[in-house]
Amino acid sequence: MNRRILGNTGIHVSELAFGGVEIGLPYGPGVRSEQDMVQEKDALSLLQNAFDSGITFYDTARMYGKSEYLIGEAFQNCREEVQICTKCRHLRDTSGKLPAPGQLVKRIRESLEESLQTLKTDYLDVLMLHQADVEILQHETICREFQDIQKEGLARAIGASTYSVAESELAIHSGIWQVVQLPYNLLDQRQAVVFDVATEKGVGLVVRSVLLRGLLSERGRNLHAALEKVEGHIRYFAELAKKYRMDLSEYATRFVLAQPQISATLVGIDRQEYLEKALETAAMDPLPTELMKGAIPFPDPDFIDIPHWDRMGWLD
């Protein structure tokens, strides 16, 4: 497994990162309840197998159900050999507003303490804001509190999980957030505009949504009528990949791994066969030139909005 440095943090991570949401809560196509999820003993075995195969970077969050607990259980006896990134609880209240400064500090600290206890560790490699919007990214109390946590040695680096290009740009230029986790894949390549500046600023980039919640795989077929154009574009990628005797998920993952500015590529793994496939893909040679040139994003990237599709029932 190749390793890459996470910006200017001094932290080296495996280029393939284990996305922990799927082992923690019902998530993704066809997973509607805990009954559909991987069971605890199998999840622990999966984490150990990933580690034994060279994956050292694990991404989780306070909001990911049992994910932190499972990662803590799996690596409590080899903590120094893995890099753990977790995300703070959501900071907005039920009305969508940010609490007063004192309450914000309390919420951040309580979330941190819960994460440390659940992960069975006394420090984090990366502590991130979860769903960091523009207001949160530049909020004085939030910025100061995260910086204090880092100064206290409770987090080696601090970062933010963003959605829009504007949010990513703000985080990268802030001089505060050292790691940014953002969405990027074959269909939606909008965030590529921040890659070079992140490298210049020494900000580590972690990419999620590589397979767009499974749509950039064999699951991206027979979609809702509202997604007809998206399915057509997915079919174009699949046919291009087939020319080179690879499947779509392989193409999608290798495309992201081919970007030198990216430190780690998150892959959601909740089955042994998914782990083996991800490892096999990461070990392959760079993509042929035709496939890199053929990676043409969807012409209306603003339409690529998985949460909206969920709300509309288009992914049922």
N, C-alpha and C positions, 0 to 999 in steps of 0.2 A: 504494500500500500504506500503510495507516494504521500509525502508530507509537505505542507506549505506553511509559511509563516502568516500569522493573523495580523496583517498590517504592521504597525510599529509597536505592538504589545509585547513582543518577545516570546509569544506563545506559539508553539508549533503544533499544528493539528493535522489529522489525516484528511486528505482531500475529499474523501467520502465521509459524510457525517450521518449519524444515526438520528433520524427524526423521531422523537418520542411520543408524539401525540397519539398515534394509532394504538400503542400498547396501554395508553392511559384512559381513553374514553372512546365511546362509539364515534367513529369518524370515517368518512369516505363512502363510496358507492356500496350499497348493499349492507352496510353496518348500521343497524338501527338501535341496537340494545347491547347490553353486556353479554348476552347469550351469543352474539355474533362475533365477539372479540376473542383474541388469544387469551388463554387461561394463564394464571400467575406463574405456575411452574414452567410453562412453555415460554412465557415472556422472559423469565430469568435465564432460561437455557439459551434463548435467542440472543440476549445481551452478551452472555459469556462467549457464545460462538462468534459474535461480531468482534469482540475484543481479541479473541484468539486469532482472528483472521486479519488483524491489523487496524481495525477501526478504533480510534481512540477518542473521537470527538462526539459528544452526546448532547443533543438539544432537547430541552424540556421546558416546562412552565408550571407555575403555581396553579394555573387554570386547566392543566392537562390531566385531571383526575388522578389515577394511581401512578402516573408516569414517574414523578419524582421518587416515590416510594420504591418502585421497582429498580430504578437506576441506583438509588442508595443501597439497596439490598445487594445488587449485583457487584458493586465496586467498592464496598466498604473496606475490603482487605487489600485493595490495590489502588487506592485513591490517587496516589502520585503519578500513576501511569496513564490516567485518563484526563481528558479536559471536559469539564461540565459547564454548559451554558444553561441558565434558567432565566425565566422572565417573571417580573413582579406582577402581582395581581393588578387587574384593571384599576385605574385610579379614579375614574369618573363614578359618580353616584348613580342611582337608578334614574334620575332625571337628566343625566348626561352632563352634569356640571362637576367641576373640580371642587373638592372640599377646601375649607380654609387652610392656610399654611400648617397650623398645628396638627390638624387632622390628616393632612397629606403626609407629613413626617411620620405620624403614628402608623398610617396604612403601609407605607413603604417599609418601615422597620419591622412591623409585624409580619409582613409577607416575607421579608428576608429571613427572619428568625424561623418561620415555618419551613422555608426551603432548606435552610441549613440543617435543621433537625431531621426533616424527612429524608434528605439526601445523605444523612449521617456523615457530615463533613463540617469543618470549621472555616472553610473558605469556598468561594466559587471562582472558576476561571473567568467566566463572563456573567455579569448580571445585566439584564436588558429590561428596558421599558417594553411593555406589551401593547401593541396597537398605538404606537406613538404618533399623535397628530402634531400639527404645527404649534398649537398652543402648549401642549405638553412638552415638546422638545425644547422650547425656550422659556419655560416657566422657572423663575429664579429659585424657588424653594426646591423643586424637583431636581434641577441641575446640581444645586449645592449638596443636597442630601446624597445623591448618587456619588458625587465626588468625595464626600466625607466617608462613605462606605468603602470606597477604594483606598483612601488614605489610611483607614483603620485596618487594612489588610484583609477585609472580608470578601473582596472581589479583586482579582488581578486586573480586570479590565471592565469597563462599563460600555453599554451600547444600547441600541434601539432597534426594534422591529417596526419597519415602515411598510406602507402600502403604495403611496403615490411618489412620483418623481420629485415633486416639490418637497415632500417630507424627507426623502433621502438626501436631496441636495442640502437642505437645512442642517440635517444631522452631520453630514460630512464636512460642511464649512464651519460648524460651530466651534471646533477646537475642544469640545467636551466629550462627545460620543466617539469612542475608539473603534467600535465594531458596529456595522449596520447589517441587519438581516432584511433581505428584500425579495420580492417575487420576480422570477425571470425564467422564461421557457421558450420553446420554439414558437408558440403562438403569440406570446406577449413579450416583446423585447424592449419595451419602453425604457426600462431601467438601465439599459446599456449606456445611455448618455452620461451616467455618473461614474462609470467604471474607471476611466482614466484619471479623473480628478480625485477619486478615492485613493488611487495608488499614489498620486502626487502628495496627498495630505497624510498618507500613512494610515488610512482607515481600512480595517479589515472588512472584507465583504463575505457574507454567508448567504447563499441563495437557497430559497425554498420554492415550492410549487413547480418543481422541475417537470413533474408529470401531470401537472394541473389536476390534482386530486384523482389521478388515474385515467383521465380522459386521453392523455397521450400514451395510450397503450391499447391493448385489445378491447378495453372497456369503452373506447371512444366510438362506438358503433350504435346504430339504431337509437339515436338520441331523440329528444323531443323535437317536434316540428319547428319550434322557435329557434332551435340550434342547428338548423339545416345547413346554413353557410359555414358554421364552425365545423360541423362534421365533414363537410366537403373539403375544408382545408386540412383537417386531420387526415383524411383519406389521401390527399396529395402527399403529405409527409410519409405516410405508410407505404405508398407505392414507390416513392423515391428510395426509402430504406430497403425495400424488397429487392431493388436492383442490385444492392450490395449484400444481399443475403443476411440482412439483419432485421430485427423487428423494431417496431416504432419506439418502444420504451428504451431500447438500446440506443437508438438514434438520439432521442431526446436527452438522455443522460450524458452521452458522450459529447453532445453539442455544448452543454453547460460546462462540463469538465475541460473542454478545449479553450475556455476563456482564461487567459493567464492572470487576469486581475482578480479573479475569484479565489478566495482562500479555501472555502469549503462548500461542498454541494450536499445539501440535505436530501436524504431519501427516506421516505416513510417506510418502515419495515415492521411487519407484524406476522410474517411467516418465514420459515426457513428457506423456502424456495425463492422468496423475494430477496433475502439476504444473499443467497448464492448467485442470483442473477445480477445483483448490484455489484458484487465483488468481481464477477466475471467481466462485466462491462467496464469497470474502472481499470482493469488490467489490460484492456485492448489498446492497440495502436491508435494514434490520432485519426480523426475522421478524414476520409478522402476529400479532396478539394471540392469536388462536385457537391458533396453533401453540405459542406460549409456554405458554399455559394447558394445552394438550394434552400437554405434555412430562411425562407421569406416569411416574415411575421404576418399574422392575420391583419387585413387592411383596416379594420375598425377595432383597434385594441381597447378602446373604452368599453366596448361591448363585453370584453372578457372580464366577467365579474361573478365569480363562483358564489359568494354569499347572496347576491341578487337572484341568481339562477335557483339557488336553494329555496329562497323565499317564494319564488314563483312556482315551485314544484316541478321545474324542468329536469331535475336530476333524479326524480323518483323512479 
